[in-house]
Amino acid sequence: MNTHNQRPTISAVGGATYRSAAYTSLLPWQVRERRFAPVGFGRRGLNPDDVYAFLDRVAVDMAAVYAALAESRRETARIKAGLRRWQTDQARARSEQGQGR
């Protein structure tokens, strides 16, 4: 795999799925271009084992993305709450300075 196609792995931090160091996340183009081998002679369709293995991998990557999104939203909420507290403290301090004159 080319180095520009590699993704860092996600550890068990923040509720993300554990992965081995050898695992690289799927990229959108890899999903779009994925082709499956046809089943054996006399049957129609794709090899179900290949399809299910690929779907499992996509599901793992999607779970990691959703976990990262949830963590990002929690961090955003925490920062917004901190900013609101700071703004309230600043407004209160300005108000107290104005009344003391």
C-alpha positions in Angstrom: 0.0 0.0 0.0 1.3 3.5 -0.8 2.2 5.7 2.2 -0.4 8.3 1.1 -3.1 5.7 1.5 -2.3 4.7 5.0 -4.2 5.9 8.0 -3.0 5.9 11.6 -4.5 3.2 13.8 -6.9 3.9 16.6 -6.2 2.6 20.1 -8.6 1.8 22.8 -8.7 5.5 23.9 -11.9 7.4 24.1 -14.1 4.4 23.5 -12.7 3.7 20.0 -12.4 0.2 18.8 -9.0 -1.5 19.5 -7.0 -2.4 16.4 -3.7 -4.0 15.8 -0.8 -1.9 14.6 -1.0 -3.6 11.3 -4.5 -2.4 10.6 -5.1 0.5 8.3 -8.4 2.2 8.0 -10.3 2.0 4.7 -10.3 5.0 2.5 -13.4 6.0 0.4 -11.8 5.1 -2.9 -11.0 1.7 -1.5 -14.7 1.1 -0.8 -15.8 2.4 -4.2 -13.2 0.4 -6.1 -13.6 -2.9 -4.2 -14.4 -5.8 -6.5 -15.3 -9.3 -5.3 -14.5 -12.6 -6.9 -17.4 -14.5 -8.4 -18.5 -17.7 -6.8 -17.5 -21.1 -8.2 -18.6 -22.6 -11.5 -22.3 -23.2 -11.9 -23.3 -20.6 -9.4 -24.2 -16.9 -9.8 -23.2 -14.0 -7.6 -20.2 -13.0 -5.5 -18.4 -15.0 -2.9 -20.4 -14.4 0.3 -17.3 -14.9 2.6 -15.5 -12.0 0.8 -18.5 -9.7 0.9 -19.1 -10.4 4.7 -15.5 -9.9 5.5 -15.4 -6.6 3.7 -18.7 -5.5 5.3 -17.3 -6.3 8.7 -14.2 -4.2 8.0 -16.4 -1.3 6.8 -18.5 -1.6 10.0 -15.4 -1.4 12.2 -14.2 1.7 10.4 -17.7 3.3 10.7 -17.8 2.6 14.4 -14.4 4.3 14.8 -15.6 7.3 12.9 -18.8 7.6 15.0 -16.8 7.2 18.2 -14.5 10.0 17.1 -17.4 12.2 16.1 -19.1 11.6 19.5 -15.8 12.5 21.3 -15.5 15.7 19.2 -19.1 16.7 20.1 -18.4 16.1 23.8 -15.2 18.2 23.5 -17.1 21.0 21.7 -19.8 21.0 24.4 -17.2 21.2 27.1 -15.4 24.1 25.4 -18.7 26.0 24.8 -19.7 25.6 28.5 -16.3 26.9 29.5 -16.6 29.9 27.2 -20.1 30.7 28.6 -18.7 30.5 32.2 -15.8 32.8 31.2 -18.2 35.3 29.5 -20.5 35.3 32.5 -17.5 35.9 34.9 -16.3 38.7 32.7 -19.7 40.4 32.4 -20.1 40.1 36.2 -16.7 41.6 36.8 -17.4 44.5 34.4 -20.8 45.1 36.1 -19.2 45.1 39.6 -16.5 47.6 38.4 -19.2 49.9 37.0 -21.3 49.9 40.2 -18.2 50.7 42.4 -17.7 54.1 40.7 
